[in-house]
Amino acid sequence: MSPVRTASGAGPLHPPIDPYEQGMLDVGDGNLVHWEVCGNPRGKPALVVHGGPGSGCTPYARRFFDPERYRTVLFDQRNCGRSTPHAADPAADMRHNTTAHLIADMERLREHLGIERWLLYGGSWGSTLILAYAEAHPERVSEIVISSVTTTRRSEIEWLYGGAGAVFPAEWHRFRNGAGLPVDDSRTGWSGPAADRSAVVRETLRAYARLVESPDQAVRERATADWVTWEDAVLSQEPNGSPTPYAERPPTAQQALVRICAHYFSHGAWLDEGALLRDAGRLAGIPGVLVHGRYDLGGPLGTAWELARAWPDARLIVVQDAGHKGSDTQRDEVRAALDAFAG
């Protein structure tokens, strides 16, 4: 691990750019994954891996890459964004949406585009998927840049959907009530036994996963609203960005996000606990830059620190003015890392 340093900043993003190629990739099980490519067709291949899970990619992500030097690929993971079927449709079958399916989709897309190796960039849930893919296919990855590191360990899930209730107790009680579950302070108090806290969070997530699969549209919408209200509460003390980034999304985007998140997190993302940190040695030889906000309450800095210690070629940059929503400084550090890797 290279020494940790604080962020210094490196200038604005690149100008907006439109894709020069896009399509829908048939990945099986009735799923079509939307993809697009922008920048220089002869440039360095790079893949943007969005967060959520279920957020979808955005035009903003294109601007981190020098369009003269990168061939940038973006895709919407299964059942969100422009991929079909969309998770906002209750008829969409979620059984074929797991971490293993997403890794296979990324490989299929790489082969479809004729790319030998590519740089991976993403954050939050995207960092988990990047690490899972890179550990499965290290020979296909040239470099990695991650903003807001997560590995989706159950301990991280339990913090985000339970432990953070120590900071926002009233908001967490509302989140628990939204799942239709009683709030028993002897079990849910965050000074109580860890086993009880874990059980309470698992119970809560499974309840939401059932609610967003309900045939009753009103039930699904209410559960979605309660979930995004909690997500916004966890980020509410950060100094940058909108105070309600989840609630401001279009209704169908909210519904897809919550349904996919509840599906993944109630199953521990189908990852063995701690597997991505345990197997970080597989990333040896892949240069990486990890950019993480000091005040990220949704995904505390400890995970990024652990990953940097376990990954021999990673450099951790701690951004002093950022949380999970980032900051101008965090944005500039990501762009600087990508510019450096462009050659």
C-alpha positions, -999 to +999 in steps of 0.1 A: +000+000+000+013+034-009+012+061+018-022+078+024-023+114+015-050+141+016-065+154-015-051+184-034-075+190-063-067+190-100-091+211-121-126+209-136-143+180-155-140+175-192-167+190-214-200+172-220-199+145-247-224+123-265-220+086-273-209+077-308-222+041-304-248+024-283-270-007-282-288-033-262-269-064-253-289-097-249-275-112-217-300-140-215-329-148-192-350-122-211-326-093-201-313-066-224-285-044-210-281-009-224-245+002-233-229+032-249-194+042-260-180+078-262-147+095-267-119+083-290-126+049-308-088+043-307-084+055-271-077+036-239-107+014-230-125+023-197-157+010-182-179+031-159-196+009-132-225+028-116-237+025-080-269+017-063-272-011-071-299+001-095-289+037-100-282+035-137-254+054-155-256+091-162-241+115-188-222+132-160-199+102-156-186+106-192-170+139-182-144+123-160-126+109-190-104+128-215-124+123-248-092+124-268-075+097-249-102+074-237-127+050-253-153+052-225-179+025-221-210+030-198-237+005-192-269+002-171-268-029-149-297-053-151-332-040-146-323-003-142-316+028-163-324+019-199-319-018-195-350-040-198-371-053-182-371-024-157-374-032-120-401-005-116-423-030-135-435-056-109-435-082-136-397-080-140-382-112-127-354-104-102-342-140-098-317-135-126-302-104-111-272-112-088-236-102-085-225-132-105-250-122-133-236-087-134-200-099-136-209-122-165-227-092-182-195-071-179-175-099-195-200-104-223-200-067-230-162-066-231-162-094-256-190-078-276-169-046-279-137-065-287-118-050-257-088-070-244-083-051-211-100-020-196-097+004-168-126+003-143-141+033-126-170+036-102-181+042-067-203+031-038-220-002-049-200+002-082-168-003-062-181-036-049-189-048-084-156-035-097-137-055-071-158-086-076-152-085-114-115-077-111-108-105-086-126-129-110-109-116-141-077-097-131-062-103-165-089-081-181-082-051-159-055-025-166-062+000-137-089+008-112-102+041-099-128+040-071-146+069-054-164+061-021-152+025-014-176-002-004-173-040-003-209-047+007-199-069+036-228-077+059-212-056+085-213-026+061-249-033+053-258-036+090-241-002+096-260+016+068-294+002+075-291-001+113-259+011+130-264+046+116-296+047+136-274+056+165-269+090+148-304+092+135-326+073+160-359+089+151-354+085+114-343+049+119-375+042+139-395+055+110-376+033+086-382+003+108-419+012+112-421+015+074-412-022+071-443-029+092-422-042+121-423-033+158-396-012+173-383-030+205-357-008+221-343-039+240-334-053+205-328-023+184-309-001+208-274+003+193-257-003+226-272-037+228-258-071+217-243-072+182-262-104+173-295-086+181-286-057+159-276-079+130-308-099+133-329-067+134-313-053+102-317-086+083-353-087+094-359-051+083-343-056+048-362-088+042-394-070+051-387-042+026-377-068-001-412-084+004-430-050+003-415-038-029-425-071-046-462-066-035-488-067-062-504-036-046-489-005-062-497+016-031-477-007-009-447-006-032-448+032-035-450+036+003-421+012+009-401+030-017-408+064-001-398+051+034-366+036+020-354+067+002-363+089+032-339+068+053-312+070+026-315+108+025-314+110+063-280+092+064-265+117+040-283+147+055-254+161+075-230+163+045-220+198+035-221+192-003-248+182-028-285+181-026-301+174+009-325+149-007-306+132-036-327+100-034-362+116-031-354+139-060-351+110-085-380+102-108-405+078-093-397+049-116-360+054-109-367+054-071-388+022-074-361+004-094-333+015-070-352+004-039-363-029-053-328-038-065-311-026-033-335-045-011-330-076-033-292-074-031-287-063+005-312-088+019-290-115+003-256-100+013-250-094-024-244-132-027-209-127-015-191-146+012-186-122+042-153-104+037-145-122+004-135-091-015-110-080+012-098-116+017-091-120-020-076-086-026-043-102-033-057-112-067-054-075-076-016-075-073-001-058-103-032-037-110-026-001-101-055+015-082-065+048-067-091+049-039-107+083-032-128+085-001-145+113+019-134+116+055-171+123+065-188+095+046-214+082+070-231+059+045-198+041+039-173+050+066-136+054+057-125+022+075-134+000+046-113+020+022-084+018+047-087-019+050-088-024+012-057-002+007-038-023+032-049-055+015-043-044-021-005-040-027-008-016-056-036+007-043-031+043-032-057+058-008-066+095-010-086+108+019-107+139+010-111+161+040-142+181+028-163+152+015-188+126+025-206+099+004-220+126-020-184+138-027-171+173-032-154+194-058-121+182-043-131+145-045-143+150-081-110+167-091-089+138-075-109+112-095-104+131-127-067+136-120-063+098-114-080+090-147-060+116-166-028+101-152-038+066-162-047+078-197-009+080-205 
